[in-house]
Amino acid sequence: MAPSESHTGLRLAMRALCQQFPESYWRELDQQRAYPEAFVHTLMEAGYLGALIPREYGGRGMSLVEASIILEEINRSGGNAGPCHAQMYTMGTLLRHGSQAQKQAYLPKIASGELRLQAFGVTEPEAGTDTTSITTTAVRQGNRYVVNGRKIYISRVQHSDLMILLARTTPLDHVKKKSEGLSVFLVDLRAALGHGLTMKPIRVMINNETNELLFDRVEVPAENLIGEEGHGFRYILDGMNAERILIAAECIGDGRWFVERATQRARERHVFGRPIGQNQGIQFPIAQAYIRVEAADLMRLRAAELFDRGEPCGPEANMAKLLAADASWEAANVAMQTYGGYGLAVDYDIERKFRETRLYQVAPISTNLILAYVGEHVLGLPRSY
Ligand SMILES: Cc1cc2nc3c(=O)[nH]c(=O)nc-3n(C[C@H](O)[C@H](O)[C@H](O)COP(=O)(O)OP(=O)(O)OC[C@H]3O[C@@H](n4cnc5c(N)ncnc54)[C@H](O)[C@@H]3O)c2cc1C
């Protein structure tokens, strides 16, 4: 284990679980663009998908540090936590802002695996990164809301029972600030699909089931509004730090996988009568990638520990995400170069993990938006957008 690695027991348990799903399992799914149903089931049975759900609701009541180790170890094993990670952070919106009745109704079932809350509907085709410009509306009519609009790149809808949805409940010209008048709903996908909600899958570069959603007068019971109407944007922001830290941990997992693979290859592959790793042109980039992954891990742990103590951690969570995403992408390139032509061959898994880790530069938050956050909120520079 690397020097900064803690929680040995949890790591070893996760490694034993992940060993049941070797790289060939993920490779095959990637080729078929199939969902890792057996893996998600095993993770759920072991209680790890309910890691952050408090014990009183049947979850494991783990810290964010521990939850982040679970996701890190999945990616480090050669797998991909993407198909199942959302439940960990989307559940937080319900936990923090849901009513007692909502929490009692849903959290125990999410913890037991009876219900999956894997979908999170925020992004829209026109608004893009500018979330407060979304145009999907939810209009109250008696004891329900009627939802109209479009969402894009909404992941795991086909493998989820529930979705957290952000929609505008007060028109833009009736609010003082754009961030006002947005609300969060818990949408029962089983009831909505075929009753106004249609889904069009979008094939992307990686094995991530993502969809365009069209809401045409979809009815959502008023009791599914989370928290207060009009405060939804703040609720979504509240979940961002946990999301950033968990995604950073996945990047660390990827980074460690790439460095380990590159190191092994550099040691074993002989060209010109010596191991390629004896050449500084191969050895030093691997060492550099290792250093960057380890440094990013320290920021990830610092952010997660602050989060677990209930202290402000916005800057650290954002910096951890950026450092870790950059470190994993650098490590991916180093591994690709170390493998030479073999890096592009599907059977070695480098090209698959290379594609998978590239996503983190763009989603769930793009690198530019993190730089803008640090520029404005940490350094006090003028808002750039
Ligand atoms: C595989 C995948 C899965 C996804 N899953 C989900 C999901 O489950 N739920 C969900 O809601 N969304 C999801 N997304 C959407 C994702 O969060 C968005 O793609 C991302 O937020 C960027 O939005 P956009 O694609 O519209 O880019 P745009 O907003 O068009 O931005 C394009 C580029 O311009 C840059 N840019 C824009 N504005 C500025 C600025 N002011 N300053 C500097 N640079 C700027 C951005 O950083 C980006 O690099 C997913 C996306 C992908 C690819």
The ligand as an SDF file (V2000), in Angstrom:
LIG
                    3D

 53 58  0  0  0  0  0  0  0  0999 V2000
  -20.7380   10.5890  -19.3870 C   0  0  0  0  0  0  0  0  0  0  0  0
  -21.4650   11.7540  -18.7790 C   0  0  0  0  0  0  0  0  0  0  0  0
  -22.3440   11.5420  -17.7300 C   0  0  0  0  0  0  0  0  0  0  0  0
  -23.0460   12.6180  -17.1900 C   0  0  0  0  0  0  0  0  0  0  0  0
  -23.9820   12.3760  -16.1970 N   0  0  0  0  0  0  0  0  0  0  0  0
  -24.7540   13.3950  -15.7560 C   0  0  0  0  0  0  0  0  0  0  0  0
  -25.8330   13.1420  -14.8360 C   0  0  0  0  0  0  0  0  0  0  0  0
  -26.0460   12.0060  -14.3870 O   0  0  0  0  0  0  0  0  0  0  0  0
  -26.6000   14.1840  -14.4510 N   0  0  0  0  0  0  0  0  0  0  0  0
  -26.4170   15.4480  -14.9010 C   0  0  0  0  0  0  0  0  0  0  0  0
  -27.1640   16.3410  -14.5130 O   0  0  0  0  0  0  0  0  0  0  0  0
  -25.4000   15.7220  -15.7820 N   0  0  0  0  0  0  0  0  0  0  0  0
  -24.5810   14.7290  -16.2290 C   0  0  0  0  0  0  0  0  0  0  0  0
  -23.5710   14.9780  -17.1360 N   0  0  0  0  0  0  0  0  0  0  0  0
  -23.4180   16.3310  -17.6590 C   0  0  0  0  0  0  0  0  0  0  0  0
  -22.1560   17.0270  -17.1950 C   0  0  0  0  0  0  0  0  0  0  0  0
  -22.2670   17.3810  -15.8390 O   0  0  0  0  0  0  0  0  0  0  0  0
  -21.9780   18.2220  -18.1380 C   0  0  0  0  0  0  0  0  0  0  0  0
  -21.5910   17.6980  -19.4020 O   0  0  0  0  0  0  0  0  0  0  0  0
  -20.9780   19.1800  -17.6430 C   0  0  0  0  0  0  0  0  0  0  0  0
  -21.5030   19.8060  -16.4930 O   0  0  0  0  0  0  0  0  0  0  0  0
  -20.6430   20.2680  -18.6880 C   0  0  0  0  0  0  0  0  0  0  0  0
  -21.8000   20.7850  -19.2790 O   0  0  0  0  0  0  0  0  0  0  0  0
  -21.8830   20.8600  -20.8720 P   0  0  0  0  0  0  0  0  0  0  0  0
  -21.5460   19.5360  -21.3990 O   0  0  0  0  0  0  0  0  0  0  0  0
  -23.1730   21.4610  -21.2880 O   0  0  0  0  0  0  0  0  0  0  0  0
  -20.6850   21.8290  -21.2740 O   0  0  0  0  0  0  0  0  0  0  0  0
  -20.7590   23.4110  -21.5860 P   0  0  0  0  0  0  0  0  0  0  0  0
  -21.4780   24.1060  -20.4730 O   0  0  0  0  0  0  0  0  0  0  0  0
  -21.2130   23.6030  -22.9760 O   0  0  0  0  0  0  0  0  0  0  0  0
  -19.2080   23.7730  -21.4720 O   0  0  0  0  0  0  0  0  0  0  0  0
  -18.2820   23.3940  -22.4840 C   0  0  0  0  0  0  0  0  0  0  0  0
  -16.8950   23.8070  -22.0570 C   0  0  0  0  0  0  0  0  0  0  0  0
  -16.8530   25.2220  -21.8390 O   0  0  0  0  0  0  0  0  0  0  0  0
  -16.3580   25.4840  -20.5390 C   0  0  0  0  0  0  0  0  0  0  0  0
  -17.0180   26.6510  -19.9660 N   0  0  0  0  0  0  0  0  0  0  0  0
  -18.3440   26.9610  -19.9610 C   0  0  0  0  0  0  0  0  0  0  0  0
  -18.5400   28.1080  -19.3050 N   0  0  0  0  0  0  0  0  0  0  0  0
  -17.3260   28.5610  -18.8960 C   0  0  0  0  0  0  0  0  0  0  0  0
  -16.8740   29.6950  -18.1610 C   0  0  0  0  0  0  0  0  0  0  0  0
  -17.7170   30.6130  -17.6960 N   0  0  0  0  0  0  0  0  0  0  0  0
  -15.5540   29.8090  -17.9090 N   0  0  0  0  0  0  0  0  0  0  0  0
  -14.6850   28.9030  -18.3750 C   0  0  0  0  0  0  0  0  0  0  0  0
  -15.0430   27.8060  -19.0770 N   0  0  0  0  0  0  0  0  0  0  0  0
  -16.3510   27.6300  -19.3190 C   0  0  0  0  0  0  0  0  0  0  0  0
  -16.6870   24.2520  -19.7060 C   0  0  0  0  0  0  0  0  0  0  0  0
  -15.7980   24.1500  -18.6190 O   0  0  0  0  0  0  0  0  0  0  0  0
  -16.5030   23.1420  -20.7340 C   0  0  0  0  0  0  0  0  0  0  0  0
  -15.1530   22.7480  -20.7810 O   0  0  0  0  0  0  0  0  0  0  0  0
  -22.8300   13.9240  -17.6800 C   0  0  0  0  0  0  0  0  0  0  0  0
  -21.9350   14.1320  -18.7270 C   0  0  0  0  0  0  0  0  0  0  0  0
  -21.2550   13.0720  -19.2970 C   0  0  0  0  0  0  0  0  0  0  0  0
  -20.3530   13.3240  -20.4460 C   0  0  0  0  0  0  0  0  0  0  0  0
  1  2  1  0
  2  3  1  0
  2 52  2  0
  3  4  2  0
  4  5  1  0
  4 50  1  0
  5  6  2  0
  6  7  1  0
  6 13  1  0
  7  8  2  0
  7  9  1  0
  9 10  1  0
 10 11  2  0
 10 12  1  0
 12 13  2  0
 13 14  1  0
 14 15  1  0
 14 50  1  0
 15 16  1  0
 16 17  1  0
 16 18  1  0
 18 19  1  0
 18 20  1  0
 20 21  1  0
 20 22  1  0
 22 23  1  0
 23 24  1  0
 24 25  2  0
 24 26  1  0
 24 27  1  0
 27 28  1  0
 28 29  2  0
 28 30  1  0
 28 31  1  0
 31 32  1  0
 32 33  1  0
 33 34  1  0
 33 48  1  0
 34 35  1  0
 35 36  1  0
 35 46  1  0
 36 37  1  0
 36 45  1  0
 37 38  2  0
 38 39  1  0
 39 40  1  0
 39 45  2  0
 40 41  1  0
 40 42  2  0
 42 43  1  0
 43 44  2  0
 44 45  1  0
 46 47  1  0
 46 48  1  0
 48 49  1  0
 50 51  2  0
 51 52  1  0
 52 53  1  0
M  END
$$$$
